[in-house]
Amino acid sequence: MLVATTRAPVEEPPGVMFGGGRGIGLRFADISVSIPPDAVRKIGDVQWPQHSPGDPARDFVTLRAGRLDLPEVKALFHRRIAAERGHQALVFVHGYNTRFEEAVYRFAQVVHDSHADVVPVLFTWPSRGQALAYVYDRDSADYSRDGLEALLQALADDPKVSEVSILAHSLGNYVAVEALRQMAIRDKGLPSKIKNIMLASPDIDFDVFRRQIAEIEGGRKPPPVTLFVAQDDKALGLSQLIAGDEPRLGAVDPTREPYRGILQRAGVHVVDLTAVQSDDPANHSKFASADVVRAIGSRLAAGQALTDARSNFGETIGAVAINASHAAGAVVAGVATAPFDEGAAPH
């Protein structure tokens, strides 16, 4: 994967390229990760090495990691995008309490398990990777939105790129939606190459999102937005408590008002993962489970928006889906078994 980051580089501990501090401007890296065979790994899981170096037969192992300057990353990206059949880029934005190496391995798992024919680009922002550093991480999200906007604009302006999809998780959704909001205000709409915006368990105040999506819709027709929610998300429950009991976007019940009407009018397609079983104690990482990421991958491979009525996306992953843009209130029922467990997982 290619990496763009607003983190500051570090030299210690050995093997860690970027820490939780805030850097100046964007920095870039190229990283290759080996993933063990599916026969020895639970799909949707990240298997961390117990010792260094890890065993590629059992563990996620970094094979190559090098920092790049801007000309180098452009040249490498162009070689990779030219080699991909659909010339698509998938940008991933991680969430709160996530160290650099955790962001890398999480994205490697998502891309591998989705079988997506894309060039993976990780945008990683300065999370301290500490459970009690929520305020620092929240401020780092604000700090990083300009960097993500610059990355997305560069991808959209690149003539070698046909499509850009965005997948954000938890507090990373705030970084992503703010960057998109800024782009839409400046250019009176988003670039036509941005085809899919996927918001997984977003840690965003619902009222704030309502204003953000209104700004994004203020110009040209926005790209499809798919929202993954779960009412049993304990991490978002804690965030709601910290926020004075204001509801978080990723934990609302999309069948209830005012959420249903607001999301419907905004054209947001909702996939409710509440019924999906998870080994994650916080129920905060259901988006990374095998069935969900494979459904995402199949849609990206087909060049089909996740909100396309033909996709039956919720039916594909066996969750409860509410298609707000095509048939609001219609429910496709079922239950998927999609375990995901990283213990004290980053959000």
Phi, psi and chi 1 to 4 in degrees:
 res  aa     phi    psi   chi1   chi2   chi3   chi4
   1 MET       -  154.7   70.7 -176.8   69.6      -
   2 LEU   -96.4  146.8  -66.3  173.9      -      -
   3 VAL  -124.8  133.1  177.5      -      -      -
   4 ALA  -120.7  133.5      -      -      -      -
   5 THR  -145.2  148.6 -177.1      -      -      -
   6 THR  -101.9   10.1   49.8      -      -      -
   7 ARG   -76.3  154.6  -65.2  176.4 -175.2 -101.4
   8 ALA   -83.8  140.3      -      -      -      -
   9 PRO   -70.2  151.6   24.4  -32.1      -      -
  10 VAL  -135.0  159.7  -64.1      -      -      -
  11 GLU  -109.2  -18.7  -58.0  -59.9  -28.5      -
  12 GLU  -125.9  144.1  -64.2  -70.1  -20.8      -
  13 PRO   -70.2  162.9   27.9  -35.1      -      -
  14 PRO   -56.6  137.7  -23.3   33.0      -      -
  15 GLY    92.1   -9.8      -      -      -      -
  16 VAL  -100.2  123.4  176.8      -      -      -
  17 MET   -87.8  -37.9  -58.2  176.4   70.8      -
  18 PHE  -136.4  142.9  -61.6   95.2      -      -
  19 GLY  -105.4 -153.1      -      -      -      -
  20 GLY   -96.0    0.6      -      -      -      -
  21 GLY   -79.4  160.4      -      -      -      -
  22 ARG   -89.7  127.6  -63.1  166.7 -173.1  154.8
  23 GLY   -93.0  174.3      -      -      -      -
  24 ILE  -100.9  119.0  -56.4  -59.7      -      -
  25 GLY    73.0 -170.7      -      -      -      -
  26 LEU   -93.4  140.0  -83.5  174.9      -      -
  27 ARG  -121.5  160.2  -62.9  176.4 -174.3  -92.3
  28 PHE  -134.2  154.2  -54.5   95.8      -      -
  29 ALA  -151.4  161.3      -      -      -      -
  30 ASP  -123.2  125.2  174.8   37.7      -      -
  31 ILE  -133.3  137.0  -62.8  178.3      -      -
  32 SER  -119.6  129.2  177.4      -      -      -
  33 VAL  -119.2  131.6  176.8      -      -      -
  34 SER   -92.5  131.9  170.6      -      -      -
  35 ILE  -115.8  131.9  -63.7  177.1      -      -
  36 PRO   -65.1  160.3   21.8  -31.8      -      -
  37 PRO   -58.4  149.3  -20.7   31.3      -      -
  38 ASP   -60.0  -25.9  -67.8  -12.1      -      -
  39 ALA   -65.7  -23.0      -      -      -      -
  40 VAL  -114.4    9.6  -62.3      -      -      -
  41 ARG  -134.6  134.8 -179.7 -179.3   72.0   94.6
  42 LYS   -69.7  121.3 -177.9 -171.1  -64.3 -176.6
  43 ILE   -58.7  132.9  -55.2  -58.4      -      -
  44 GLY    95.6   -5.0      -      -      -      -
  45 ASP  -102.2  153.3 -152.0   -4.1      -      -
  46 VAL  -111.0  119.0  174.4      -      -      -
  47 GLN  -101.1  106.1  -66.6 -176.7 -166.4      -
  48 TRP   -79.3  141.9  -73.7   88.8      -      -
  49 PRO   -61.8  136.1  -19.2   30.7      -      -
  50 GLN   -80.2  -25.6  -62.3  -60.4  -49.8      -
  51 HIS  -139.7  159.3  -53.2  -77.2      -      -
  52 SER  -106.3  132.0 -177.4      -      -      -
  53 PRO   -76.7  158.8   30.5  -35.1      -      -
  54 GLY   -75.2  168.1      -      -      -      -
  55 ASP   -99.3  111.8  179.5   -0.9      -      -
  56 PRO   -58.2  -21.3  -21.7   32.7      -      -
  57 ALA   -73.2  -18.0      -      -      -      -
  58 ARG  -129.3  -22.6  -63.2  177.7  -60.1  176.0
  59 ASP  -121.7  158.9  -52.3  -39.1      -      -
  60 PHE   -71.2  128.5  -80.7   54.1      -      -
  61 VAL  -134.7  132.9  175.2      -      -      -
  62 THR   -80.1  118.6  -57.5      -      -      -
  63 LEU   -90.4  -32.6  -59.9  179.8      -      -
  64 ARG  -151.0  138.3 -177.6 -174.8   68.1 -107.5
  65 ALA  -152.8  119.9      -      -      -      -
  66 GLY  -146.2  141.8      -      -      -      -
  67 ARG   -78.3  147.0  -63.5 -169.7 -178.3  106.1
  68 LEU  -128.0  149.7  -56.0  174.4      -      -
  69 ASP   -89.8  177.0   59.7   24.3      -      -
  70 LEU   -62.1  -46.1 -176.2   56.7      -      -
  71 PRO   -60.9  -37.8  -24.5   34.8      -      -
  72 GLU   -66.4  -43.2  -71.4  172.1  -29.5      -
  73 VAL   -69.4  -34.7   75.7      -      -      -
  74 LYS   -63.6  -45.9  -77.6 -176.2  175.7  179.8
  75 ALA   -63.8  -42.3      -      -      -      -
  76 LEU   -68.4  -41.0 -174.7   54.9      -      -
  77 PHE   -61.3  -42.3  175.4   76.2      -      -
  78 HIS   -64.1  -37.0  -75.6  159.5      -      -
  79 ARG   -65.7  -40.6  -70.4 -160.9  -63.8  -88.5
  80 ARG   -74.7  -40.2  -68.4 -175.1 -178.3  168.4
  81 ILE   -67.3  -32.7 -160.0   74.3      -      -
  82 ALA   -68.2  -27.6      -      -      -      -
  83 ALA   -83.1  -15.9      -      -      -      -
  84 GLU   -87.4  133.6  -67.8  -65.0  -18.3      -
  85 ARG   -57.4  -43.9 -179.7  178.6   52.3 -169.0
  86 GLY   -92.9   -3.9      -      -      -      -
  87 HIS    52.9   42.8  -51.0  -60.2      -      -
  88 GLN  -104.6  144.7  -62.9 -177.6   64.9      -
  89 ALA  -113.6  136.7      -      -      -      -
  90 LEU  -114.8  117.8  173.6   62.3      -      -
  91 VAL  -102.4  126.8  178.2      -      -      -
  92 PHE  -112.3  134.2  176.7   62.8      -      -
  93 VAL  -122.1  113.8 -172.3      -      -      -
  94 HIS   -76.9  179.2   63.0   78.0      -      -
  95 GLY  -108.5 -163.4      -      -      -      -
  96 TYR   -65.4  154.4  148.7   73.9      -      -
  97 ASN    59.5   47.9 -172.2   19.0      -      -
  98 THR  -131.9  116.8  -57.4      -      -      -
  99 ARG   -74.3  164.3  -59.2 -169.6  -54.1  -89.7
 100 PHE   -56.5  -49.9  173.8   74.9      -      -
 101 GLU   -65.6  -31.0   57.9  -88.2   26.1      -
 102 GLU   -67.5  -39.4  -68.8  170.2  -28.7      -
 103 ALA   -62.9  -41.5      -      -      -      -
 104 VAL   -62.6  -48.9  169.1      -      -      -
 105 TYR   -71.1  -35.5  -80.2    9.6      -      -
 106 ARG   -61.3  -46.5  162.1   73.7   78.7 -122.0
 107 PHE   -67.0  -37.9 -168.4   29.4      -      -
 108 ALA   -59.1  -42.6      -      -      -      -
 109 GLN   -62.8  -45.0  175.1  -99.5  -50.2      -
 110 VAL   -61.9  -46.9  168.4      -      -      -
 111 VAL   -66.1  -44.6  173.2      -      -      -
 112 HIS   -63.1  -47.2  177.2  -90.2      -      -
 113 ASP   -74.4  -21.8  -70.4  -16.4      -      -
 114 SER   -82.5  -18.9   70.2      -      -      -
 115 HIS    55.4   33.5  -56.1  -66.7      -      -
 116 ALA   -77.1  133.1      -      -      -      -
 117 ASP   -88.2   75.8 -175.9   20.2      -      -
 118 VAL  -140.3  163.8  -64.8      -      -      -
 119 VAL   -91.6  114.1  174.2      -      -      -
 120 PRO   -79.4  130.3   24.7  -28.7      -      -
 121 VAL  -127.8  115.5  180.0      -      -      -
 122 LEU   -91.5  125.9  169.7   65.7      -      -
 123 PHE  -104.8  115.3 -179.3   82.8      -      -
 124 THR  -120.0  129.8  173.2      -      -      -
 125 TRP  -111.7  166.3   49.4  -81.4      -      -
 126 PRO   -75.4   76.6  -14.8   29.9      -      -
 127 SER   -85.2  137.7  167.4      -      -      -
 128 ARG   -72.0  -20.0  -81.0 -104.0  171.5   89.3
 129 GLY    70.7   32.1      -      -      -      -
 130 GLN  -131.4  134.1  -61.0  171.8    3.0      -
 131 ALA   -61.5  -30.4      -      -      -      -
 132 LEU   -93.5    8.8  -63.1 -179.1      -      -
 133 ALA  -102.9   34.4      -      -      -      -
 134 TYR   -62.5  -42.7 -177.3   84.1      -      -
 135 VAL   -65.3  -42.2  173.9      -      -      -
 136 TYR   -59.3  -45.9  175.4   87.3      -      -
 137 ASP   -62.9  -39.8  -81.1   16.6      -      -
 138 ARG   -62.8  -40.9  179.9   63.6  174.9   74.3
 139 ASP   -68.7  -34.3  -70.0  -18.6      -      -
 140 SER   -66.6  -31.3  -69.8      -      -      -
 141 ALA   -62.7  -45.3      -      -      -      -
 142 ASP   -60.6  -42.8  -84.6  -32.8      -      -
 143 TYR   -60.3  -28.9  178.8   82.0      -      -
 144 SER  -100.3   -5.2  -59.8      -      -      -
 145 ARG   -65.6  -33.6   55.5 -169.2  173.7 -175.2
 146 ASP   -66.4  -37.4  -69.0  -12.5      -      -
 147 GLY   -64.6  -42.6      -      -      -      -
 148 LEU   -67.5  -39.1  178.2   56.3      -      -
 149 GLU   -59.3  -42.7 -179.7 -172.7    1.7      -
 150 ALA   -62.6  -40.0      -      -      -      -
 151 LEU   -64.6  -48.3  172.1   65.0      -      -
 152 LEU   -63.4  -38.7  -65.5  174.6      -      -
 153 GLN   -66.3  -39.5 -167.4   64.1   58.8      -
 154 ALA   -64.0  -40.3      -      -      -      -
 155 LEU   -66.5  -42.4  -67.9  173.4      -      -
 156 ALA   -66.8  -32.0      -      -      -      -
 157 ASP   -81.7  -13.4  -69.7  -17.9      -      -
 158 ASP   -75.5  120.3 -165.6  -42.0      -      -
 159 PRO   -66.4  -16.9   22.2  -32.6      -      -
 160 LYS   -82.1  -11.2  -62.5 -177.0 -177.2  -64.4
 161 VAL   -96.5  129.1  175.7      -      -      -
 162 SER   -94.4  -36.6   63.9      -      -      -
 163 GLU  -145.1  149.5  -65.2 -176.8    8.0      -
 164 VAL  -127.0  127.5  179.3      -      -      -
 165 SER  -116.4  148.9  -67.1      -      -      -
 166 ILE  -125.3  130.1  -58.0  160.8      -      -
 167 LEU  -124.6  118.3  172.4   61.7      -      -
 168 ALA  -121.9  151.4      -      -      -      -
 169 HIS  -129.8  137.7 -179.9 -131.5      -      -
 170 SER    55.5 -126.9 -172.1      -      -      -
 171 LEU   -67.9  -18.8 -168.7   56.6      -      -
 172 GLY   -62.3  -21.3      -      -      -      -
 173 ASN   -65.7  -34.3  -76.0  -84.2      -      -
 174 TYR   -64.2  -43.4 -177.3   79.8      -      -
 175 VAL   -58.7  -47.5 -173.9      -      -      -
 176 ALA   -66.9  -48.5      -      -      -      -
 177 VAL   -68.5  -36.8  176.4      -      -      -
 178 GLU   -64.4  -41.4  -83.9  -67.1  -71.7      -
 179 ALA   -62.7  -42.6      -      -      -      -
 180 LEU   -67.0  -38.2  -67.1  166.7      -      -
 181 ARG   -61.3  -45.1  172.9 -177.8  171.3  -87.4
 182 GLN   -61.0  -43.2  -68.5  179.6  176.1      -
 183 MET   -61.7  -44.2  -65.3  175.9   73.8      -
 184 ALA   -65.9  -38.7      -      -      -      -
 185 ILE   -66.9  -44.8  -68.3  173.0      -      -
 186 ARG   -67.0  -42.1 -174.2 -168.0   63.8 -143.2
 187 ASP  -105.2    6.7  -61.2  -29.3      -      -
 188 LYS    57.5   42.5  -64.9 -176.6  172.7   55.3
 189 GLY   139.6  164.9      -      -      -      -
 190 LEU   -91.5  155.4  -66.5  176.5      -      -
 191 PRO   -59.2  142.5  -22.6   32.8      -      -
 192 SER   -66.0  -19.6   59.5      -      -      -
 193 LYS   -74.4  -17.8  -73.0 -175.4 -178.0  179.0
 194 ILE   -77.6  107.1  -63.7  179.8      -      -
 195 LYS  -101.4  -29.3  -61.4  -63.7 -174.0 -176.8
 196 ASN  -140.3  131.9  -78.2  -64.9      -      -
 197 ILE  -120.4  114.9  -60.0  170.0      -      -
 198 MET  -114.4  118.0  -64.1  166.6  -81.5      -
 199 LEU  -110.5  106.4  -49.4  178.7      -      -
 200 ALA  -102.3  119.7      -      -      -      -
 201 SER    48.4   51.8  -51.8      -      -      -
 202 PRO   -66.8  128.0   19.4  -29.0      -      -
 203 ASP   -91.2   72.9 -173.1    1.1      -      -
 204 ILE  -132.5  134.3  -57.2  176.7      -      -
 205 ASP   -56.3  133.1 -179.5  -71.2      -      -
 206 PHE   -61.1  -41.2 -172.6   84.9      -      -
 207 ASP   -64.8  -37.0  -71.4  -26.1      -      -
 208 VAL   -63.4  -43.5  171.0      -      -      -
 209 PHE   -61.8  -39.2  176.9   74.6      -      -
 210 ARG   -58.6  -39.7  178.9  168.8   55.9  179.7
 211 ARG   -72.6  -39.4  -65.4  -64.0  -60.4  -90.0
 212 GLN   -61.8  -48.0  -69.9  170.5  -37.8      -
 213 ILE   -68.7  -29.2 -161.1   68.2      -      -
 214 ALA   -65.6  -39.4      -      -      -      -
 215 GLU   -67.8  -39.3  -65.1  -76.3    4.1      -
 216 ILE   -65.1  -35.2  -69.2  172.1      -      -
 217 GLU   -83.1   -1.8  -67.3  178.4  -30.8      -
 218 GLY   -68.5  -19.7      -      -      -      -
 219 GLY  -112.0 -121.4      -      -      -      -
 220 ARG   -67.2  163.4  -62.5 -175.0  -64.9  -90.5
 221 LYS   -57.2  125.4 -178.6 -179.3  178.0 -179.1
 222 PRO   -74.3  159.9   28.0  -34.4      -      -
 223 PRO   -69.3  163.6   24.7  -33.1      -      -
 224 PRO   -60.0  138.9  -21.5   32.4      -      -
 225 VAL  -117.1  124.9  176.5      -      -      -
 226 THR  -112.9  126.7  -59.0      -      -      -
 227 LEU  -112.2  124.4  169.1   63.8      -      -
 228 PHE  -101.8  120.5  -62.0   90.6      -      -
 229 VAL  -124.0  161.1  -59.0      -      -      -
 230 ALA  -156.3  120.9      -      -      -      -
 231 GLN   -73.7  -12.4  -73.7   92.6   70.4      -
 232 ASP   -98.7   19.3   60.5  -12.4      -      -
 233 ASP   -76.5  105.9 -170.5  -40.4      -      -
 234 LYS   -72.9  -32.0  -63.7  176.7 -177.0  177.2
 235 ALA   -63.5  -42.1      -      -      -      -
 236 LEU   -72.6  -27.3  -67.5 -175.7      -      -
 237 GLY   -63.8  -40.6      -      -      -      -
 238 LEU   -68.1  -40.7  178.0   59.2      -      -
 239 SER   -61.0  -39.8  177.3      -      -      -
 240 GLN   -63.5  -38.8  178.1  170.8  -31.8      -
 241 LEU   -63.8  -44.4 -180.0   65.3      -      -
 242 ILE   -62.8  -33.2  -65.9  171.1      -      -
 243 ALA   -86.5   17.5      -      -      -      -
 244 GLY    76.5   30.0      -      -      -      -
 245 ASP    69.3   23.5 -154.2   31.4      -      -
 246 GLU   -82.5  132.3  -69.2  -62.9  -41.6      -
 247 PRO   -64.9  141.9   21.5  -31.6      -      -
 248 ARG   -94.7  142.0  -45.0  -43.9  -75.2  169.8
 249 LEU   -55.7  -39.8  174.9   62.0      -      -
 250 GLY   -77.4   -1.4      -      -      -      -
 251 ALA  -123.2    9.6      -      -      -      -
 252 VAL   -75.7  157.2  -58.8      -      -      -
 253 ASP   -89.9  106.5 -178.3  -11.8      -      -
 254 PRO   -72.5   -2.6   28.1  -34.0      -      -
 255 THR   -91.1   -8.9   65.9      -      -      -
 256 ARG  -103.7  151.5  -66.1  179.8   55.2 -165.3
 257 GLU   -85.6  148.6  -62.3  -65.1   -9.9      -
 258 PRO   -86.7   -0.6   34.6  -37.8      -      -
 259 TYR   -62.8  -44.9  -48.3  120.2      -      -
 260 ARG   -58.5  -48.9  174.0  176.5  167.2  175.9
 261 GLY   -65.9  -42.2      -      -      -      -
 262 ILE   -64.5  -45.8  -67.9  170.3      -      -
 263 LEU   -66.8  -37.6  -66.6  170.8      -      -
 264 GLN   -62.9  -47.6  177.0 -176.6   -4.4      -
 265 ARG   -64.8  -29.9  -72.4 -170.1  -65.8  -86.7
 266 ALA   -81.3   -5.9      -      -      -      -
 267 GLY    72.2   26.0      -      -      -      -
 268 VAL   -87.3  126.6  175.8      -      -      -
 269 HIS   -87.2  124.2  176.7   80.6      -      -
 270 VAL  -108.9  130.3 -176.9      -      -      -
 271 VAL  -115.0  113.6  178.1      -      -      -
 272 ASP   -91.4  114.1 -168.5  -21.6      -      -
 273 LEU   -98.6   13.4  -59.5  177.6      -      -
 274 THR   -57.4  -38.2  -55.5      -      -      -
 275 ALA   -77.8  -10.1      -      -      -      -
 276 VAL   -74.2  126.9  172.2      -      -      -
 277 GLN   -76.6  141.4  -60.5  -59.8  -53.2      -
 278 SER  -142.4  142.7  173.7      -      -      -
 279 ASP   -85.9   -7.4  -70.9  -19.8      -      -
 280 ASP   -70.4  116.5  169.5   16.6      -      -
 281 PRO   -57.8  -28.2  -22.7   32.9      -      -
 282 ALA   -90.0   -7.7      -      -      -      -
 283 ASN    54.3   35.7  -65.6  -40.2      -      -
 284 HIS  -107.8   -6.6 -167.8   51.9      -      -
 285 SER  -123.9   31.6  -62.6      -      -      -
 286 LYS   -63.9  -25.6  -66.3 -177.2  179.4 -177.1
 287 PHE   -61.8  -25.0   83.5  102.3      -      -
 288 ALA   -88.0    0.0      -      -      -      -
 289 SER   -68.8  160.6   64.7      -      -      -
 290 ALA   -58.5  -49.7      -      -      -      -
 291 ASP   -63.9  -38.1  -69.0  -24.0      -      -
 292 VAL   -69.4  -49.9  178.0      -      -      -
 293 VAL   -68.4  -31.1  -64.7      -      -      -
 294 ARG   -69.2  -36.9  -78.1  175.8  173.7  168.5
 295 ALA   -64.5  -40.6      -      -      -      -
 296 ILE   -61.1  -47.2  -69.2  171.8      -      -
 297 GLY   -60.5  -39.6      -      -      -      -
 298 SER   -67.3  -35.0   67.4      -      -      -
 299 ARG   -71.1  -41.8  -62.0  -56.8  157.9 -160.2
 300 LEU   -65.0  -39.0  -63.6  179.4      -      -
 301 ALA   -65.0  -32.6      -      -      -      -
 302 ALA   -84.9   -2.6      -      -      -      -
 303 GLY    66.5   30.2      -      -      -      -
 304 GLN  -112.8  130.5 -171.9  176.0   25.5      -
 305 ALA   -63.9  143.4      -      -      -      -
 306 LEU   -65.7  -19.9  -60.1 -173.9      -      -
 307 THR   -91.3    1.1   57.1      -      -      -
 308 ASP   -61.6  129.0 -168.2  -39.5      -      -
 309 ALA   -59.0  -25.3      -      -      -      -
 310 ARG   -75.6  -15.2  -63.5  168.2  -61.4  168.5
 311 SER   -75.0  -27.1   70.1      -      -      -
 312 ASN    48.6   46.4  -64.1  -39.8      -      -
 313 PHE   -59.1  -47.0 -174.8   74.3      -      -
 314 GLY   -62.6  -35.9      -      -      -      -
 315 GLU   -67.1  -35.8 -167.9  170.8  -21.1      -
 316 THR   -61.1  -41.3  -58.2      -      -      -
 317 ILE   -93.8   -1.0   63.3  173.6      -      -
 318 GLY    76.4   15.3      -      -      -      -
 319 ALA   -98.0 -177.3      -      -      -      -
 320 VAL   -89.5  123.5  177.1      -      -      -
 321 ALA  -119.2  141.4      -      -      -      -
 322 ILE  -126.5  111.6  -60.4  171.0      -      -
 323 ASN   -89.5   95.5 -170.3  -26.0      -      -
 324 ALA   -72.2  -23.5      -      -      -      -
 325 SER   -89.4  -14.9   59.5      -      -      -
 326 HIS  -124.5  -39.9  -64.1  -75.2      -      -
 327 ALA  -150.1   68.3      -      -      -      -
 328 ALA   -56.2  134.3      -      -      -      -
 329 GLY    93.0  -16.5      -      -      -      -
 330 ALA   -72.3  132.1      -      -      -      -
 331 VAL  -117.1  128.7  176.9      -      -      -
 332 VAL  -106.9  112.6 -178.9      -      -      -
 333 ALA   -94.3  157.9      -      -      -      -
 334 GLY   157.1  168.3      -      -      -      -
 335 VAL  -132.5  131.9  176.6      -      -      -
 336 ALA  -107.0  146.4      -      -      -      -
 337 THR  -102.9  107.9   53.7      -      -      -
 338 ALA  -136.6   73.1      -      -      -      -
 339 PRO   -68.4  144.7   25.2  -32.9      -      -
 340 PHE  -148.6  127.3 -178.5   83.3      -      -
 341 ASP  -148.6  124.1 -176.6   13.5      -      -
 342 GLU  -127.3   25.3  -76.9 -169.4  -25.5      -
 343 GLY    66.5 -122.8      -      -      -      -
 344 ALA   -79.3   72.5      -      -      -      -
 345 ALA   -71.5  145.6      -      -      -      -
 346 PRO   -65.8  154.6   25.5  -32.5      -      -
 347 HIS   -92.9      -  -61.4  152.7      -      -
